[in-house]
Structure formats: C-alpha cells, structure tokens
Amino acid sequence: MSTGLEESLRLSVAALMRTTGESQRVVAGVLGLTQAQVSRRQSGTASWTLGDVDALAVHYGIGALDLLAGPARACEALPAARRGVATTARGVRSGG
C-alpha cells in the first residue's frame, strides 16, 4: 500500500529527529514556529508547507526530494556528521 506525500513527510521528519536526537522544539526553532505548530504538523492536523520542506532539507543537509521520498531515503541521505548528535532546545550541539 502506498503512503501519501504528507504521511511520508511526517515519517521522514520523525525519523530524522530520532536519528539526530533533535526535539520538536529544535525543529520549531529552525522553521520559526512554535513546538505546538510542529506537533500539529506531525500529527496531521496541520499541513507542512513547501517552505517548511525547503527549510528542513537545508537544516538536515539533504535534498528536498530525499526528504519527501520517505524516512529510509531521508536517513540514508543524512550526512554522517549529523547522525546521533544531540541538540539542545536552543540548537546548540552537544556531544559528538
């Protein structure tokens, strides 16, 4: 069964957050949104925008099409330096 683009994007964002150790608060800061707005996008009650896709792709260092292709592709495209690096709510990297 095929997954729709919105669901694929939600799954990709969740996988990238998990892989990088980032929280919704960090993603919200990247996008200029609140954590609640990111939560609504991730739950499917609000839609991601094309601007969000572009900003997320730049943030994670991957192509927008990789981000939209699903979680496996998005995580494969993630630069090795971004994997498993914990990021605080202010976006300052720690560890790694």
Secondary structure, DSSP 8 states (H G I E B T S, - for coil): ----HHHHHHHHHHHHHHHHT--HHHHHHHHT--HHHHHHHHHTSS---HHHHHHHHHHHTS-HHHHHT-HHHHHHHS-GGGTT-EE-TTS-EE--
